[in-house]
């Protein structure tokens, strides 16, 4: 049976759809001076539950979606589209009038945000965010880096981008990503697909990527959430996030897991190698943040 959405796609020429989208984007930019910057950012980690948490948040009546409606969870401004400028970034968020109408309708404060897992990992994102939005609230999901790396690889594999098996991909990572971080710093308006796609191991060294954020933002502005807490008790983690954002309580009917990828278990030898590799990094992270992270490296 053909859905109504597919039927509309069949009836409306591609050229018309493209013109409508271009018109909406242009409208957003032209009205950017009436569009406040976001109140919060979910900055990571990739494959840590950011899509799930984002979808839970936008079900709250006081958390509007991005503009235009086809945008999923991020403008990717601070890593991929920096060269487009602040007006373009503002164009993705509701106008002040829309915020006021929403607050009046639901009797509470409106909180606008976006979720971009690459922000935490990008070498220039913290500096850029701090310069533009020094009072923004930051949400950081941290997942067992072994599980995160394997899930990252599964995502790339599913998308047809990763031809190598996991062990081979880990071995190829240094060569594939050599010089990419340095290039992003030297060429501020550039974007690196290898740095986004193939950094399976590097992304799990969380503390080195969080330090630029910790140096620039007050700790009270940052909420650290173990991904395992989100998976085990989504409702409690959601409530904790609402409280951090200053939003009134709101119960959801269910907490569907988004972007879950089932697969065969990780090969024991690869798991053991990664667990040993991450142990000192995890210990330093726990000590720096004062978090009780219940990850596999503790059982060894």
Secondary structure as GFF3:
##gff-version 3
##sequence-region A 1 300
A	DSSP	alpha_helix	4	11	.	.	.	ID=ss1
A	DSSP	alpha_helix	14	30	.	.	.	ID=ss2
A	DSSP	three_ten_helix	32	34	.	.	.	ID=ss3
A	DSSP	beta_strand	40	44	.	.	.	ID=ss4
A	DSSP	alpha_helix	50	57	.	.	.	ID=ss5
A	DSSP	three_ten_helix	82	84	.	.	.	ID=ss6
A	DSSP	alpha_helix	86	90	.	.	.	ID=ss7
A	DSSP	alpha_helix	96	106	.	.	.	ID=ss8
A	DSSP	beta_strand	113	115	.	.	.	ID=ss9
A	DSSP	alpha_helix	118	121	.	.	.	ID=ss10
A	DSSP	alpha_helix	125	132	.	.	.	ID=ss11
A	DSSP	beta_strand	137	142	.	.	.	ID=ss12
A	DSSP	alpha_helix	145	158	.	.	.	ID=ss13
A	DSSP	alpha_helix	166	177	.	.	.	ID=ss14
A	DSSP	alpha_helix	180	186	.	.	.	ID=ss15
A	DSSP	alpha_helix	193	197	.	.	.	ID=ss16
A	DSSP	three_ten_helix	202	204	.	.	.	ID=ss17
A	DSSP	alpha_helix	206	216	.	.	.	ID=ss18
A	DSSP	three_ten_helix	219	221	.	.	.	ID=ss19
A	DSSP	beta_strand	222	226	.	.	.	ID=ss20
A	DSSP	alpha_helix	227	232	.	.	.	ID=ss21
A	DSSP	alpha_helix	234	245	.	.	.	ID=ss22
A	DSSP	alpha_helix	268	289	.	.	.	ID=ss23
A	DSSP	three_ten_helix	296	299	.	.	.	ID=ss24
###
